[in-house]
């Protein structure tokens, strides 16, 4: 059974403190103060898929304000605690837009096996 949460994540507290997820998907959204929390929400062995607008988009449409556009390499830097599987930064057409997108995984926790001597 799913769980529905209504929260103002830009002006209120993060509604899922300490929780981690096997999959985190973010599209067309950037609130820089929340970016580290989103990355930390990926569980060991989990995946983050993130795509949003980047600098250059102001030349082709909206969003155009700098606070809504990723700087070059910003998404890579934000995900440095994860293993990046794929990353793109560039122009897409139909509709015309500049984006950064990333697929990254948090390495699973190491399982320590006892050492047996024979």
C-alpha positions, 0 to 999 in steps of 0.5 A, spaced: 500 500 500 502 506 498 503 512 502 501 519 500 504 525 503 503 533 502 508 537 504 511 544 503 518 541 501 521 548 500 518 552 506 517 547 511 521 541 514 523 535 510 517 530 511 521 524 511 527 525 515 532 519 516 528 515 511 532 512 505 529 509 498 531 504 493 529 509 488 529 516 487 526 520 481 526 527 480 524 531 474 524 538 472 525 540 479 531 544 483 531 547 490 538 547 491 538 547 499 534 540 498 539 537 493 543 534 499 537 531 502 535 528 496 542 525 494 542 522 502 535 519 501 538 514 496 539 507 500 545 502 499 544 499 493 538 504 491 538 508 484 537 516 483 535 518 477 535 526 476 533 530 470 532 538 470 534 544 466 541 547 466 544 554 464 543 555 457 535 554 457 534 561 458 536 562 451 530 557 449 524 558 454 522 557 461 525 556 466 530 562 465 532 564 472 538 562 474 536 559 481 532 554 477 538 552 472 543 547 474 550 550 473 555 546 469 557 540 473 553 542 479 549 535 478 555 531 478 558 535 484 552 534 488 552 526 487 559 525 488 557 520 494 554 516 489 557 512 483 555 515 477 552 510 471 550 515 466 550 523 466 548 528 460 549 535 460 547 539 453 541 541 449 535 537 447 530 538 442 522 537 441 521 541 445 528 545 445 531 545 452 538 545 456 538 539 461 543 535 466 541 528 467 544 523 471 543 516 473 547 514 480 547 508 485 549 508 492 554 502 493 551 497 497 553 496 504 559 491 505 557 484 508 563 482 512 563 474 512 567 471 518 574 468 516 575 461 517 581 458 518 582 450 516 
